[in-house]
């Protein structure tokens, strides 16, 4: 394993390299993929200001005008049963802490669950879906609780999953039509798999990297971009910048050639039907 190879991450030009050894955060998953989950430039007097946000059209935006933006559930699995053959995921506590602070700052109600078995994750996410408000467990089993036909209170609301088909979609009847629909009682159907977004730390089939001292590359980049632009950029813009930061600013350094100078690129799968901003 990379834990034993003395690997360290290299964080790009201008960034200080970590002194901690990197670890492979997750082995490649070669099972079928879904569906089966910078600071702003300052304005100069002599130049035009550069826009970092796109024009917002209310009709095409998810409503975020709530006292609490939403519920953020962090499942922080560090220790595993011996039967899994998995070692301790040192550095995951750094990820959990960073994500907790980041999403609470964005207005989410954040809770952390540590060392959950597959059954525990199923149970807590099922309970979360029933509240009107998420290993080694297939993510489709976890996210299914939030489908439109099983959790109507989240119908047409964004459901975001960050994760370090054979079924037919019959749709689900919505209670009301689009905002600009003139019919007083319109009826239309929403696909049950609509309004999900999955942000994977890496492309299926590739390793995901983690620094025991700093946390995973993906979460480091995600929290950094959210702190900089979480309240002004749209979610796909945010995740595109996360992709860029992970791709350009991180590279493993290792005595073992197999783990030396390796890169990583996150992967986003979106079924969102509107633009998502964390601020109204």
C-alpha beads as a LAMMPS data file, in Angstrom:
LAMMPS data file: protein, C-alpha beads

280 atoms
274 bonds

1 atom types
1 bond types

-500.0 500.0 xlo xhi
-500.0 500.0 ylo yhi
-500.0 500.0 zlo zhi

Masses

1 110.0

Atoms # bond

1 1 1 0.000 0.000 0.000
2 1 1 1.064 3.591 -0.558
3 1 1 1.022 4.155 3.213
4 1 1 4.272 2.228 3.416
5 1 1 6.021 3.939 0.511
6 1 1 6.779 7.343 2.028
7 1 1 4.710 9.172 -0.561
8 1 1 4.149 12.907 -0.209
9 1 1 1.925 15.276 -2.105
10 1 1 3.263 18.108 -4.216
11 1 1 0.935 21.100 -4.236
12 1 1 1.975 23.027 -7.294
13 1 1 4.004 26.150 -7.898
14 1 1 3.837 28.562 -5.010
15 1 1 2.310 26.068 -2.573
16 1 1 4.296 24.488 0.197
17 1 1 4.665 20.727 -0.068
18 1 1 3.246 18.678 2.765
19 1 1 5.658 16.852 5.021
20 1 1 3.111 14.112 5.648
21 1 1 3.042 10.848 3.781
22 1 1 0.218 10.412 1.304
23 1 1 -2.033 7.391 1.354
24 1 1 -4.271 5.929 -1.285
25 1 1 -7.688 7.011 0.003
26 1 1 -9.711 4.476 -1.966
27 1 1 -8.880 1.568 -4.221
28 1 1 -10.222 1.699 -7.783
29 1 1 -13.850 0.688 -8.130
30 1 1 -14.184 -1.085 -11.444
31 1 1 -17.882 -1.786 -11.046
32 1 1 -20.291 -0.062 -13.408
33 1 1 -20.588 3.693 -13.060
34 1 1 -23.737 5.737 -12.490
35 1 1 -26.442 5.092 -13.304
36 1 1 -26.541 1.620 -11.880
37 1 1 -22.888 8.925 -7.932
38 1 1 -8.500 31.764 -6.675
39 1 1 -9.302 34.622 -5.361
40 1 1 -11.204 37.212 -7.432
41 1 1 -9.079 39.530 -9.531
42 1 1 -9.183 43.031 -8.112
43 1 1 -10.604 45.759 -10.289
44 1 1 -7.973 48.067 -11.760
45 1 1 -8.746 51.659 -12.687
46 1 1 -7.380 50.970 -16.147
47 1 1 -9.221 47.732 -16.807
48 1 1 -12.752 46.395 -16.675
49 1 1 -13.778 44.299 -13.703
50 1 1 -13.931 40.577 -14.308
51 1 1 -17.238 38.905 -13.422
52 1 1 -16.953 35.713 -11.407
53 1 1 -20.680 35.009 -11.328
54 1 1 -23.175 34.306 -14.063
55 1 1 -26.430 36.197 -14.404
56 1 1 -29.059 34.636 -12.172
57 1 1 -32.496 33.921 -13.620
58 1 1 -34.919 32.998 -10.784
59 1 1 -36.921 30.651 -12.996
60 1 1 -33.850 28.486 -13.492
61 1 1 -32.593 28.563 -9.895
62 1 1 -33.323 26.372 -6.906
63 1 1 -34.921 28.435 -4.151
64 1 1 -32.510 28.818 -1.234
65 1 1 -34.507 31.407 0.665
66 1 1 -34.599 29.484 3.943
67 1 1 -33.372 30.139 7.473
68 1 1 -31.314 26.976 7.170
69 1 1 -29.918 26.242 3.708
70 1 1 -30.302 22.527 4.301
71 1 1 -28.950 19.554 6.219
72 1 1 -25.393 18.370 5.663
73 1 1 -24.623 14.868 6.909
74 1 1 -20.958 13.878 7.074
75 1 1 -20.205 10.162 7.362
76 1 1 -16.619 9.944 8.593
77 1 1 -15.366 6.365 8.366
78 1 1 -11.884 6.021 9.830
79 1 1 -11.802 2.557 11.424
80 1 1 -13.103 -0.582 9.752
81 1 1 -13.905 -4.110 10.818
82 1 1 -10.974 -6.484 10.265
83 1 1 -13.084 -8.574 7.910
84 1 1 -12.996 -5.745 5.350
85 1 1 -9.206 -5.870 5.126
86 1 1 -9.097 -2.075 5.284
87 1 1 -6.646 -0.140 7.430
88 1 1 -7.164 3.043 9.431
89 1 1 -7.893 6.053 7.201
90 1 1 -5.614 8.562 8.882
91 1 1 -6.436 12.095 7.782
92 1 1 -10.176 11.574 7.429
93 1 1 -10.793 13.482 10.681
94 1 1 -9.170 16.512 9.016
95 1 1 -11.651 16.161 6.158
96 1 1 -14.612 15.911 8.512
97 1 1 -13.507 18.960 10.495
98 1 1 -12.909 21.037 7.373
99 1 1 -16.248 20.047 5.828
100 1 1 -18.092 20.745 9.090
101 1 1 -16.730 24.297 9.323
102 1 1 -17.161 24.950 5.604
103 1 1 -20.811 23.900 5.303
104 1 1 -21.827 25.434 8.615
105 1 1 -20.403 28.722 7.316
106 1 1 -22.613 28.334 4.245
107 1 1 -25.692 28.059 6.471
108 1 1 -26.191 24.296 6.666
109 1 1 -27.239 22.342 9.723
110 1 1 -24.245 19.973 9.919
111 1 1 -23.975 16.650 11.751
112 1 1 -21.114 14.128 11.764
113 1 1 -21.417 10.359 12.159
114 1 1 -18.224 8.377 12.777
115 1 1 -17.307 4.803 11.822
116 1 1 -20.643 3.707 10.405
117 1 1 -21.302 0.225 9.114
118 1 1 -23.251 -0.191 5.890
119 1 1 -26.395 -0.974 7.887
120 1 1 -25.878 2.103 10.083
121 1 1 -25.489 4.334 7.032
122 1 1 -28.646 2.900 5.519
123 1 1 -30.545 3.523 8.739
124 1 1 -29.391 7.081 9.369
125 1 1 -30.017 8.151 5.782
126 1 1 -33.447 6.557 5.786
127 1 1 -34.258 8.497 8.947
128 1 1 -32.876 11.690 7.393
129 1 1 -35.117 11.252 4.349
130 1 1 -38.098 10.889 6.651
131 1 1 -37.230 14.061 8.579
132 1 1 -38.187 16.203 5.568
133 1 1 -34.731 17.150 5.047
134 1 1 -26.604 11.240 3.944
135 1 1 -17.518 2.305 3.414
136 1 1 -18.002 -0.165 1.470
137 1 1 -21.615 0.010 0.540
138 1 1 -23.137 0.686 -2.930
139 1 1 -23.965 4.400 -3.041
140 1 1 -27.156 3.726 -4.975
141 1 1 -28.515 1.921 -1.893
142 1 1 -27.891 5.005 0.220
143 1 1 -29.175 7.659 -2.164
144 1 1 -32.306 5.713 -3.108
145 1 1 -34.013 6.894 0.083
146 1 1 -34.117 10.411 -1.380
147 1 1 -35.715 9.568 -4.726
148 1 1 -38.727 11.655 -5.640
149 1 1 -41.135 8.786 -5.097
150 1 1 -39.762 8.014 -1.621
151 1 1 -39.071 11.462 -0.211
152 1 1 -41.674 13.838 -1.574
153 1 1 -40.629 16.685 0.741
154 1 1 -37.373 16.945 -1.226
155 1 1 -39.048 16.728 -4.640
156 1 1 -37.506 19.319 -6.978
157 1 1 -34.956 20.245 -4.296
158 1 1 -31.221 19.660 -4.862
159 1 1 -29.648 16.654 -3.144
160 1 1 -25.854 16.723 -3.220
161 1 1 -23.639 13.746 -2.459
162 1 1 -19.868 13.849 -2.261
163 1 1 -18.497 10.297 -2.381
164 1 1 -14.608 9.695 -1.535
165 1 1 -28.777 1.342 -13.908
166 1 1 -31.118 -1.251 -14.710
167 1 1 -34.321 0.290 -13.409
168 1 1 -36.932 2.099 -15.478
169 1 1 -37.803 5.633 -14.347
170 1 1 -41.587 5.985 -14.243
171 1 1 -41.479 9.527 -12.883
172 1 1 -43.458 11.004 -10.008
173 1 1 -46.400 13.388 -10.198
174 1 1 -45.534 16.877 -8.943
175 1 1 -48.050 18.934 -6.981
176 1 1 -47.606 22.106 -9.004
177 1 1 -46.274 23.267 -12.314
178 1 1 -43.313 25.422 -13.264
179 1 1 -43.178 28.961 -11.875
180 1 1 -44.129 30.508 -15.212
181 1 1 -46.996 28.084 -15.897
182 1 1 -50.284 29.960 -16.321
183 1 1 -52.444 26.936 -15.496
184 1 1 -53.871 27.311 -11.996
185 1 1 -53.566 23.583 -11.278
186 1 1 -50.978 22.155 -13.664
187 1 1 -49.971 18.514 -13.408
188 1 1 -46.653 17.228 -14.619
189 1 1 -44.222 14.464 -13.811
190 1 1 -40.696 14.700 -12.430
191 1 1 -38.182 11.868 -12.961
192 1 1 -37.543 10.203 -9.604
193 1 1 -33.787 10.400 -10.186
194 1 1 -33.894 14.149 -10.924
195 1 1 -32.211 16.810 -8.777
196 1 1 -29.291 14.704 -7.590
197 1 1 -25.643 15.652 -7.892
198 1 1 -22.732 13.334 -7.175
199 1 1 -19.227 14.710 -6.686
200 1 1 -16.697 11.884 -6.737
201 1 1 -13.138 12.412 -5.540
202 1 1 -11.786 10.557 -8.569
203 1 1 -12.797 8.894 -11.823
204 1 1 -14.024 5.284 -11.409
205 1 1 -11.148 2.853 -11.761
206 1 1 -8.511 5.201 -10.328
207 1 1 -7.041 5.696 -6.870
208 1 1 -8.073 8.592 -4.660
209 1 1 -5.258 10.176 -2.631
210 1 1 -5.206 11.397 0.970
211 1 1 -2.614 13.049 3.180
212 1 1 -2.801 11.799 6.800
213 1 1 -1.779 15.253 7.996
214 1 1 -3.912 17.427 5.708
215 1 1 -6.787 15.256 4.570
216 1 1 -7.761 14.061 1.109
217 1 1 -6.775 16.085 -1.936
218 1 1 -10.396 16.354 -3.018
219 1 1 -11.740 17.666 0.295
220 1 1 -8.827 20.097 0.661
221 1 1 -9.646 21.555 -2.751
222 1 1 -13.415 21.519 -2.192
223 1 1 -13.228 23.389 1.116
224 1 1 -10.729 25.870 -0.298
225 1 1 -12.959 26.751 -3.269
226 1 1 -16.088 26.894 -1.096
227 1 1 -14.373 29.299 1.289
228 1 1 -13.384 31.524 -1.629
229 1 1 -16.500 31.344 -3.795
230 1 1 -19.148 29.342 -1.944
231 1 1 -21.594 32.241 -1.869
232 1 1 -21.087 33.725 -5.328
233 1 1 -20.465 30.876 -7.800
234 1 1 -22.947 28.280 -9.048
235 1 1 -22.329 24.686 -7.903
236 1 1 -21.013 23.460 -11.271
237 1 1 -18.617 26.407 -11.432
238 1 1 -17.429 25.531 -7.934
239 1 1 -16.879 21.878 -8.763
240 1 1 -15.140 22.725 -12.038
241 1 1 -12.659 24.822 -10.077
242 1 1 -12.232 21.941 -7.629
243 1 1 -11.406 19.695 -10.586
244 1 1 -8.816 22.189 -11.768
245 1 1 -7.208 22.583 -8.349
246 1 1 -6.906 18.855 -7.733
247 1 1 -5.608 18.265 -11.251
248 1 1 -2.980 21.015 -11.183
249 1 1 -1.939 21.509 -7.556
250 1 1 -1.463 17.960 -6.341
251 1 1 0.996 15.233 -7.300
252 1 1 2.320 12.316 -5.293
253 1 1 6.023 11.901 -4.574
254 1 1 7.161 8.409 -3.615
255 1 1 10.220 6.177 -3.493
256 1 1 8.156 3.385 -4.995
257 1 1 7.878 4.048 -8.776
258 1 1 4.367 2.616 -8.773
259 1 1 3.119 5.466 -6.576
260 1 1 5.479 8.221 -7.800
261 1 1 4.256 11.385 -9.584
262 1 1 0.642 10.279 -9.730
263 1 1 -2.244 12.623 -10.437
264 1 1 -5.971 12.700 -9.706
265 1 1 -9.046 14.239 -11.294
266 1 1 -12.439 14.389 -9.546
267 1 1 -15.641 13.487 -11.366
268 1 1 -19.057 15.174 -11.261
269 1 1 -22.327 13.518 -12.261
270 1 1 -25.280 15.896 -12.283
271 1 1 -28.993 15.324 -12.633
272 1 1 -29.804 18.812 -11.355
273 1 1 -32.575 20.604 -13.240
274 1 1 -31.763 24.137 -12.092
275 1 1 -28.774 26.224 -11.131
276 1 1 -27.739 26.014 -7.486
277 1 1 -26.299 28.892 -5.473
278 1 1 -25.732 28.612 -1.733
279 1 1 -26.955 32.164 -1.248
280 1 1 -30.201 33.700 -2.495

Bonds

1 1 1 2
2 1 2 3
3 1 3 4
4 1 4 5
5 1 5 6
6 1 6 7
7 1 7 8
8 1 8 9
9 1 9 10
10 1 10 11
11 1 11 12
12 1 12 13
13 1 13 14
14 1 14 15
15 1 15 16
16 1 16 17
17 1 17 18
18 1 18 19
19 1 19 20
20 1 20 21
21 1 21 22
22 1 22 23
23 1 23 24
24 1 24 25
25 1 25 26
26 1 26 27
27 1 27 28
28 1 28 29
29 1 29 30
30 1 30 31
31 1 31 32
32 1 32 33
33 1 33 34
34 1 34 35
35 1 35 36
36 1 38 39
37 1 39 40
38 1 40 41
39 1 41 42
40 1 42 43
41 1 43 44
42 1 44 45
43 1 45 46
44 1 46 47
45 1 47 48
46 1 48 49
47 1 49 50
48 1 50 51
49 1 51 52
50 1 52 53
51 1 53 54
52 1 54 55
53 1 55 56
54 1 56 57
55 1 57 58
56 1 58 59
57 1 59 60
58 1 60 61
59 1 61 62
60 1 62 63
61 1 63 64
62 1 64 65
63 1 65 66
64 1 66 67
65 1 67 68
66 1 68 69
67 1 69 70
68 1 70 71
69 1 71 72
70 1 72 73
71 1 73 74
72 1 74 75
73 1 75 76
74 1 76 77
75 1 77 78
76 1 78 79
77 1 79 80
78 1 80 81
79 1 81 82
80 1 82 83
81 1 83 84
82 1 84 85
83 1 85 86
84 1 86 87
85 1 87 88
86 1 88 89
87 1 89 90
88 1 90 91
89 1 91 92
90 1 92 93
91 1 93 94
92 1 94 95
93 1 95 96
94 1 96 97
95 1 97 98
96 1 98 99
97 1 99 100
98 1 100 101
99 1 101 102
100 1 102 103
101 1 103 104
102 1 104 105
103 1 105 106
104 1 106 107
105 1 107 108
106 1 108 109
107 1 109 110
108 1 110 111
109 1 111 112
110 1 112 113
111 1 113 114
112 1 114 115
113 1 115 116
114 1 116 117
115 1 117 118
116 1 118 119
117 1 119 120
118 1 120 121
119 1 121 122
120 1 122 123
121 1 123 124
122 1 124 125
123 1 125 126
124 1 126 127
125 1 127 128
126 1 128 129
127 1 129 130
128 1 130 131
129 1 131 132
130 1 132 133
131 1 135 136
132 1 136 137
133 1 137 138
134 1 138 139
135 1 139 140
136 1 140 141
137 1 141 142
138 1 142 143
139 1 143 144
140 1 144 145
141 1 145 146
142 1 146 147
143 1 147 148
144 1 148 149
145 1 149 150
146 1 150 151
147 1 151 152
148 1 152 153
149 1 153 154
150 1 154 155
151 1 155 156
152 1 156 157
153 1 157 158
154 1 158 159
155 1 159 160
156 1 160 161
157 1 161 162
158 1 162 163
159 1 163 164
160 1 165 166
161 1 166 167
162 1 167 168
163 1 168 169
164 1 169 170
165 1 170 171
166 1 171 172
167 1 172 173
168 1 173 174
169 1 174 175
170 1 175 176
171 1 176 177
172 1 177 178
173 1 178 179
174 1 179 180
175 1 180 181
176 1 181 182
177 1 182 183
178 1 183 184
179 1 184 185
180 1 185 186
181 1 186 187
182 1 187 188
183 1 188 189
184 1 189 190
185 1 190 191
186 1 191 192
187 1 192 193
188 1 193 194
189 1 194 195
190 1 195 196
191 1 196 197
192 1 197 198
193 1 198 199
194 1 199 200
195 1 200 201
196 1 201 202
197 1 202 203
198 1 203 204
199 1 204 205
200 1 205 206
201 1 206 207
202 1 207 208
203 1 208 209
204 1 209 210
205 1 210 211
206 1 211 212
207 1 212 213
208 1 213 214
209 1 214 215
210 1 215 216
211 1 216 217
212 1 217 218
213 1 218 219
214 1 219 220
215 1 220 221
216 1 221 222
217 1 222 223
218 1 223 224
219 1 224 225
220 1 225 226
221 1 226 227
222 1 227 228
223 1 228 229
224 1 229 230
225 1 230 231
226 1 231 232
227 1 232 233
228 1 233 234
229 1 234 235
230 1 235 236
231 1 236 237
232 1 237 238
233 1 238 239
234 1 239 240
235 1 240 241
236 1 241 242
237 1 242 243
238 1 243 244
239 1 244 245
240 1 245 246
241 1 246 247
242 1 247 248
243 1 248 249
244 1 249 250
245 1 250 251
246 1 251 252
247 1 252 253
248 1 253 254
249 1 254 255
250 1 255 256
251 1 256 257
252 1 257 258
253 1 258 259
254 1 259 260
255 1 260 261
256 1 261 262
257 1 262 263
258 1 263 264
259 1 264 265
260 1 265 266
261 1 266 267
262 1 267 268
263 1 268 269
264 1 269 270
265 1 270 271
266 1 271 272
267 1 272 273
268 1 273 274
269 1 274 275
270 1 275 276
271 1 276 277
272 1 277 278
273 1 278 279
274 1 279 280
